[in-house]
Amino acid sequence: QVQLVESGGGLVQAGGSLRLSCTAFGRTFSRYPMAWFRQAPGKDREFVARISGVGLVVVYADSVKGRFTISRDNGKSAIYLQMNSLKPDDTAVYYCAADSTRPAYGGGSGTYDYDYWGRGTQVTVSS
């Protein structure tokens, strides 16, 4: 009865930008650590970025640092991922996740650190 829903994916040319959104429905996820992961066909699910409960701490994978920005709006129970300078290697299904087990200042970068997941949104970057 709790659902995370991603949106904003699509097809973009290399060098372009997209902004992903993830909204929680059914209950409030404010102050939970949250994160973005991605998974390309045939690959493991990969950490992209995470954000602490009130947004004071953010952590990025080296592969996206300087290009992607994670943010949150706790009043809307939402997190966002602004993706700039997109590359074909960024092509994947992007998932948002929330960790209800940690305090607001906590967080992790493994799939096992999160207990709520969205169904994902496809991002395709063409050459």
C-alpha positions as CSV (number, residue, x, y, z in Angstrom):
1,Q,0.0,0.0,0.0
2,V,3.1,2.2,-0.1
3,Q,4.4,3.1,-3.5
4,L,7.3,5.1,-4.9
5,V,6.7,6.3,-8.5
6,E,9.4,7.6,-10.8
7,S,8.8,9.9,-13.8
8,G,10.7,12.0,-16.2
9,G,12.6,9.4,-18.2
10,G,12.7,9.4,-21.9
11,L,14.9,9.5,-25.0
12,V,17.6,12.2,-25.2
13,Q,20.7,12.8,-27.3
14,A,24.2,12.7,-25.8
15,G,24.9,16.0,-24.1
16,G,21.3,16.6,-23.3
17,S,19.5,16.8,-19.9
18,L,16.6,15.1,-18.1
19,R,15.1,15.7,-14.7
20,L,13.7,12.6,-12.9
21,S,11.1,12.8,-10.1
22,C,10.2,10.2,-7.5
23,T,7.0,10.7,-5.4
24,A,5.8,8.6,-2.5
25,F,2.2,7.7,-2.3
26,G,0.2,6.1,0.5
27,R,2.2,7.6,3.4
28,T,4.8,10.2,4.1
29,F,8.4,9.4,3.4
30,S,9.7,12.8,4.6
31,R,13.1,12.6,6.4
32,Y,13.9,9.1,5.2
33,P,17.3,8.7,3.5
34,M,16.6,8.2,-0.2
35,A,18.6,7.3,-3.2
36,W,18.7,6.8,-7.0
37,F,19.9,3.6,-8.5
38,R,20.1,2.5,-12.2
39,Q,20.2,-0.8,-14.0
40,A,21.3,-1.4,-17.6
41,P,20.3,-4.6,-19.4
42,G,22.4,-7.5,-18.2
43,K,24.0,-5.5,-15.5
44,D,23.7,-5.2,-11.7
45,R,21.7,-2.5,-10.2
46,E,24.2,0.4,-9.6
47,F,24.2,3.2,-7.1
48,V,23.8,6.7,-8.5
49,A,23.2,9.2,-5.7
50,R,21.7,9.4,-2.2
51,I,20.5,12.2,0.0
52,S,19.9,12.4,3.8
53,G,16.6,13.0,5.4
54,V,16.7,16.8,5.2
55,G,19.1,17.1,2.3
56,L,22.2,18.2,4.2
57,V,24.3,15.3,3.0
58,V,24.5,14.1,-0.6
59,V,26.7,11.4,-2.0
60,Y,27.3,10.6,-5.7
61,A,28.8,7.8,-7.6
62,D,32.1,8.8,-9.3
63,S,30.6,8.1,-12.7
64,V,28.0,10.9,-12.3
65,K,29.7,13.4,-10.0
66,G,29.6,16.9,-11.5
67,R,26.9,16.0,-14.0
68,F,23.9,14.8,-11.8
69,T,22.3,16.6,-8.9
70,I,20.0,15.0,-6.3
71,S,17.6,17.0,-4.3
72,R,14.4,16.6,-2.3
73,D,11.2,18.4,-1.3
74,N,9.9,16.8,1.9
75,G,6.7,18.8,1.7
76,K,5.9,16.9,-1.5
77,S,7.4,13.6,-0.3
78,A,9.6,13.7,-3.4
79,I,13.2,13.5,-4.6
80,Y,14.6,14.6,-7.9
81,L,17.6,13.8,-10.1
82,Q,18.8,16.5,-12.5
83,M,20.9,14.8,-15.1
84,N,23.1,17.0,-17.4
85,S,25.7,16.2,-20.0
86,L,24.1,12.7,-20.5
87,K,26.2,10.0,-22.1
88,P,25.1,6.8,-23.8
89,D,26.5,4.9,-20.8
90,D,23.8,6.5,-18.7
91,T,21.2,4.5,-20.5
92,A,19.4,2.4,-17.9
93,V,16.2,2.0,-15.9
94,Y,16.4,4.5,-13.0
95,Y,14.9,3.5,-9.7
96,C,14.3,5.6,-6.6
97,A,14.5,4.0,-3.1
98,A,13.8,4.9,0.5
99,D,15.3,3.6,3.7
100,S,12.8,3.5,6.6
101,T,15.2,1.7,8.9
102,R,17.8,4.4,9.3
103,P,17.7,7.8,11.0
104,A,17.3,10.9,8.8
105,Y,21.0,11.6,8.9
106,G,21.9,8.1,7.8
107,G,22.1,6.4,4.5
108,G,23.9,3.8,2.4
109,S,25.0,3.1,-1.2
110,G,24.0,-0.6,-1.5
111,T,20.7,-2.0,-2.7
112,Y,20.5,-3.8,0.6
113,D,20.3,-0.5,2.4
114,Y,16.9,0.3,1.1
115,D,13.5,-1.3,1.8
116,Y,11.1,0.6,-0.5
117,W,11.6,0.8,-4.3
118,G,9.8,2.3,-7.3
119,R,9.3,0.4,-10.5
120,G,11.7,2.5,-12.4
121,T,11.7,4.9,-15.4
122,Q,13.6,4.3,-18.6
123,V,16.4,6.7,-19.6
124,T,17.8,6.2,-23.1
125,V,20.7,8.4,-24.3
126,S,21.5,8.1,-28.0
127,S,24.9,8.8,-29.6
